[in-house]
Amino acid sequence: MHLGTLYGVGIGPGKPEYLTLRAAEVLRAAAVIFTVISRNASDSVSQSVVEWLKPQGRIELLSFTMSRDTAEREAQVHDNAQRIIDELAQGRNCAFATLGDAMTYSTFGYIMQHVRAALPQVCIEIVPGITSFAALAAEAGTVLAEKGEQLRIIPSFKVSMVQDVTFPKGSTTILLKTYHSRNALLDRLDAEEDIELLYGEHVTMQEQVLLNESAAIRQRPDTYLSLMMVKKH
């Protein structure tokens, strides 16, 4: 049986021009391109980026639940992975387009595990992409980290973490997915000294918002595609 190749493609923060040359090449050539949408979202950023390329292959939209129920999330990943496995088994090259980088807090990591378990001989190529926090630093003209500074990433900040999270001197902390706990985090940061704060949502896209004042950030509605950078001097 001839298997197709699976490509995990990081497409960057959402601006099509931020695709790498390799990402564009793979997405244009793949027989099937899988894009992602949250069950509660009205549109797919990854699909809009792929469509901008005008690929020759078929675009398939995969829905992923944001449920806190682990079993429900795993079942959805399994079902979506099976759709990809079926295409690969037919010898079709498939690309999975994911925001940011395919190997950094990406759904593709879970998909890849299922594919490898079902098709041990399958060829998988990973195409890295620009992360949201690299894009945030670039858009704001703010150095992410330099000299001996630590760069730390907290993937999903929760209100219960407020009293435990620390911001060491000489560090840059990236806080992802803070939209449900943002004000609790801001309360914590208001008590800190020598803090430089940067908030971004829809970074690099038309709806982009960049703010560095706590009061202004508090006025923003909850936004899934948002993050914060905290520098401790």
N, C-alpha and C positions, 0 to 999 in steps of 0.2 A: 504493500500500500504506500503510495506516494503522499506524503504529508505536506501541507502548506507551511510556510514560515510565519511565525507570530512576531510582530513588531510591537514593543511597548514604547510609545512615542510621547515624550514630554513636549507639550505644545506651548509652554510658557504661561505667562499670567493672563493671557486673553487677547492681546494685540497681535493680529496675524503677522505683522512685520517682524515680530520677535521670534518667529519660527526659525530654527536653524536650517541650513541648506539641506542637511541629511533628513531632517524631519519632513520638509516639503517634498523631497524626492520620494521618500517612503510612502507618504500619504497620497501622493498623486498616482503612484504605481500599484498600490495594494488592490486586490480584487474586492475586499470587503473592509470598510473602515468602521469600527465601532466607536461611537461617541457616548457621552454620559450625561444623564440628567438626574437630579434629585426628584423624588416622588412629589415633593411639594413645590418644585420650581415650575415656572411658566415657560421657560425656554432653556436651551443648552448652550453655554458659552463654547464648549468644545465643538459642538456641531457647527456653530456659526464660523469658527475658525477654519474647520475642515471645508465647509462649503465655499469659503472665500478662495480656496485653492483650485476649485473646480476639478476635483479628482475624477479619474476615469472609472473608479470602482463604485460599488454600492455602499451607501451610508446607512448604517443600522444604529438606532438609538437604544441604549440600555438604561433602564431605570433602576436606581439604587435607593433603598429606603434609608432614612436617617433615624429609624426607630432605635430606642434604647434596648429593645428586646434582642439579645444576642442571637437567639435561634432564628428569629425573623431575618436579621441581617445576613447571617450565614447562608440561609436558604436562598436568599436573593442572589448572593454572590455565586452560589453553586449553579443556580438556574442560568444566570448570565454567562458564566464560564462554559456551561454546556452548549450554549448557542455558538460560542467561538470554537469549541472543540469540534462540533459538527461541521463547521465550515473548513477547518484545518484538515479534518479527515477526508474531505472531498478534494483535497489538494489545492485549496485556495489560500493564497497568501493573505493574512489578516493583520490589520493595524488596530491597536487600541489607543485612542487619542485621549490623553489625560492632561488636565491643567498642571502647570508647574513642571516638575521633574518626575519621571516615571518611577524613580526609586526613592523618593522622599515623601513620606506620608501620602502615598497614592493607593487608590483602589487596585491599581494594576498588580501590586505585589500579591494580593489575595487571589486575583484571577490567575496569575502565573503559577501559583502553587497547584491549583486545580488542574490546569492544563498539563503541567509536568507529570502530575500523578496519573492522568488519563492517557497521555501520549508521551511516554518517557523518551522517545527518540526525536521528538519535535525540535526543530531549530528555533531558537528565540534570540532576537536581537533587541537590545535596549538602546533607545535614542534619547540622550539626556536633554533636559529643557531648562529654561531660566526659571528660578524659583520666585515666588511672590515676594519674599523678603529681599532678594537681590534687586528685583524690579522696584520695590518701595524705596530702597536706598538710592537707586539711580534717579528715580523721578523726583525725589526730594533734594538731590545733590548732597546727601549726607553719607559720610563714610560709615560703612557697616562695621568694620573692625580693622584696626591697624596696630602695628608694633606688637606689644605683648597682650593686647586686650583679648579677653575671652568672648567667644560668640556662643550663646546658648539659645536653644530652641525649645519652647514648651508648646506641644502640639494642640492641646485642648484644655484651656484654662477653665477651672470650675470654681464656683463661689467658695466651696469648702477648702480651697487651696490658699485663700487670701492671707491667712495668718502664717502660713508655712513658706510661701514663696519668698526668696531673697534676691536681692539685686547687688551683687558684690561690686566693690569699687573697681573700676577699670574693666567693666564688662558691658556687653551689649546683649540684651535679652529680647528675643523675638517671641511674641505671644500670638499663637494662631487660634482661630475659632473662639474668639472672646465675646461674640455677639450676645450670648445669653448671660454673661457675667461681667460685662464691661464696666458698669458703674461701681460694682464692688471692688473691682481692680483699681479703678480711678480713685476711690476712697483710700485705698491702701497706698497708692502712689502719691497722693496729696500730702501724706505724712513723711515722705522721703525728702532728703536734701540732695542737692547736686544731681538732679535727675533731668535728663533731656528726653522728652516724650515726642513720638511721632506716630500718628494714626493714619491709616490708609484704607480706603475701600474702593473696589473696582479698579485697582491699580492698573494703569496703562490704557484703560478703556475710556470711552466717551464720558461715562458717568463718574470718572475718578474724583475722589475727594481726599485731600491731604490736610491734616490739622495737627497742631502741636499744643493747643490749649485745652486743659481738662474740661472747662466749662463748655466750650464749643463742641467737644467730642460727645459730651453727655446729651446734646440736643439731637444727635443723629439717630435715626431709627435703626433697629437691629438689622444688620446686613451680613449675610453668610460670607461673602467674599470680602472679608475685612481682616485686618491684623494690626498689631501695635509693635513698635520698637521702643525699648527703654534702654537708654544709655546712662550708666552711673559713672560720674566723673570723680 
